Amino acid sequence: MEPEKRYIEACKEAILTKMDWSEKVDIVQRDFEYLSDSIYEKTKVRLSAATLRRIWMNQYQSLPQVKTLDALAEFIGYGNWQQFTRAAQQQDQTTPAKTIWELVKLPALLILLAALVSFALIALLPNSNPLPDGMVSLDPAEDIHDGVPATIGFNYDISEVENKEVFIELSWNPYERTKLDSEHHFYTGVYYYPDYHWSKLIVDDSILVKKPVYVTTKGWHGLLMQSDYDITPVYIDPADFIGDGKLQMTADLLHKYEAKDVNVYYPVFTLSNPLLEALDGDNFTLEARFSLLPGQEKLLCKHMYVLIKAENGTVALPVSQQGCYGETSLLFSDKRMPGKLNDLSRLSADISTTQELRLRVKNKQVVVKIGDNEPFTFDYSTAMGKLKVLKFVFRGFGEVSGVRLTDSKGKVILNNGFAEVM
């Protein structure tokens, strides 16, 4: 298959995942009409249902117009078609041809969060080693590193693996999967995001071994990411996003950092610090105060996500603009609740004004309260372990004006502390 057509097929698969159509046998006319409306809402480009049908049924005589492909790429979180294909080309250079087309099918919790969250669904699975124990080894030269970018060396041994290709994957980003040479024993990778990452050796899409790499911050770290697999995020100086007791990113800040299009960048505030290890992921309370700020008017639906990484699990807790909760998805350890299949309306509010969020976890029982909304409750099964990372991710510009973390006995572990070095 020609490369461009392969990219179109991969893009279509990603759209199926975003629309929760992965299990659909037949896509009918009303589906194409709904997809047309959804693409228009996000991109302001109107692709007709007939055009989408031709693309889906491979009924085009020549490749679709660039404007059409750009709209499809933007819909799944890329700046344009060229950015999507460039990312795919990078993957082709390091991974077997089929891998990228499979990886784009990974569950996406939200366009801007697909990469940040979906890694947990794979990284936290038990090793599925198809080889006898002891045949391979992977050891990061340091399992805790302060600051980004972070170059980490890995000692590995795959010399006893015969007639199989072995790959190393550094973290959530599938474009960091690289084929290893059995005659060598050392590999370096670069981490661009502070986080609790998992490095993995993979053969035949099975995990041979996985090791954590904890990339930490001394205090709050701010960045702007442009797409799901953005390996070149824009780092923001703390003096520019921390002030007046707030974490804040605005349109003016993007202009200062010479971002070309304010509508394709998403603010991320991260605290990745061993301080958080004092908290048991199954017994803690988080209180936060936040709001959206003006800007990114092309985004009709805006959200804020609280991301929490622990030793054995991930939390992705959305708070959506009113009327938009169907676009979101909640993940809490082994509990996954897509907004299209669950009523997440209690996690929706007027987030253009300051809202207060309270998350309480007690023995795997969860209670979430947003502003004056009725509490949203559920439970989960798999223990989280110690907390490692806390993030606030905005789809739209935003600010966080208060954060408080307490343990099961009420001891305060974090109380704002935006300007503190920890």
Secondary structure, 3 states (H helix, E strand, C coil): CCHHHHHHHHHHHHHHHHCCCCCCCCCCHHHHHHHHHHHHHHHCCCCCHHHHHHHHCCCCCCCCCHHHHHHHHHHCCCCCHHHHHHHHHHHHHHCCHHHHHHHCCCCCCCHHHHHHHHHHHHHCCCCCCCCCCCCCEEEECCCEEECCCEEEEEEEECCCCCCCCCEEECCCCHHHEEECCCCCCEEEEEECCCEEEEEEEEECCEEEEEEEEEEECCCCEEEEECCCCCCCCEEECHHHHEECCEEEECHHHHHHCCCCCHHHCEEEEEEECHHHHHCECCEEEEEEEEEECCCCCCCCCCEEEEEEEECCCEEEEEEEECCCHHHCEEEECCEEEECCCCCCHHHEECCCCCEEEEEEEECCEEEEEECCCCCEEEECCCCCCEEEEEEEEEECCEEEEEEEEEECCCCEEEECCCCCCC
